[in-house]
Amino acid sequence: MKAGQATGLQIAFLMFAVMLIAVPLTHLVIAHASLEGIPAEIVAKGMHFALAIVLIVSVTPLRRFAARELRAPIRPPGNYETALVAAANVALIFAAVGALSAWLWVTHGPERVARLTVDVDSDMAKAFSPTGLVRIVISIFVAPIVEEIVFRGFVYRAFERHWGWFASMLATSLLFAVYHPFAWSAFAFSVVCVCILRRTGSLRAPIVVHTTFNLFLWWPLLGRHVFPTEGDLAEPATWTLQFAGLAFVLVALPVYVWMSRDRCVVSRTMFLEPNGALSK
């Protein structure tokens, strides 16, 4: 497939396929090279990002599009909204755990919920281990940029021209959820990123939100508070913070989607036409 003949949708699917192919490729490389410890962790965490970066940099239309999108600034009052959304997005972290505990309560009873314990000392030590530091560096400095270019840049932009913004938001978020281990929270997070992209017209906004989210997830920060570490886990009152986060997300997320329905700053991109060929 030549870049000059590919449509936006084809490029979008190509980018997503490359990131999925990286999963079995990563296992193959680790097994073949007999990697262990930090080298294996770097390969496991960074292979799909490395492949995506190589593809973006090596294909001229993709490189130009990514550079153009990244140059678009967050103009006031979008910068204030981005900061507010980044802060409010922390609720997703607790909402995910609140939803998990609620589901286990309904399906398995309080005995199963009581087993959702964490080892604070062990997890803190892992966070500052070489492997943990590699993870957080990639999660903060690499993952937000690459994933936002791929999902909100290439995939969403291509879908939007073909299906409209709402269906494209759902489709992009579904793909994003498939790509991540905690599917429902990843889906909700992707919806937020699409909305902030629409409301600011800058890819930098979802990158900031994404970076902040990943940083807050680090164990020494909010990561150690996501699961309750004190009290009787079989008691609903112990999960007050998590249930409050879930309630906030269930109300705030639909409201933010509704707020994003009309306000859309769309830059001219290579996906201007849903089936138009990319320029070389």
C-alpha angles and dihedrals in degrees: 000000000000118000091231091057100042122104124224093254092052091052091048092053090045092056093048092046092052091054091049093047088056090071099068090033090057092053090048094052093047093048095043094048093039090230121182138175119000097357090054091046092052091050093045094049100036109035098090091044091050092051092048092049092049091051094047094047096043098048108071099210090049092048092049093047093049092048092048093049093048092051093059106103128220102249124204129300087023091068092060092046091050091054091048094048091047090054095043091047088072086079088070089066092058094035091060091056091042090054091048094051092045091051092050090047092056098040104034108013133238093302090069092046090053089064093063092101130147133207102231097189094046094047091047090053091049091052092059096039118106089256092050092049091050089053095050094045091053092042093053106033105028113021099056094051097043096042094046092049091050102039106027095025108040104013101039094040091052094046092046093058090050105038108015128255103288099049089042091052090053094045093047092047091049091054090046090051092050089053094054132062098233097054104183096047090045089052092052091045091053090051089055091049093051091049094050089047091053094046097047102029089220128109087209090074097063089041090057091046091047093048092049092049093051092045093051090050090062109114099238089056120039095330093087092053097051092088119040112255097185135048133029108317090202089065117085091218090067089064096050094120092049093047090047089054090049092050091049093051093047089056103032099045097059090044092053091047089052090049089054096052097095109015106084129151105195118187122207107266139166087266093065091125121039094228100021119127120249117251116242 
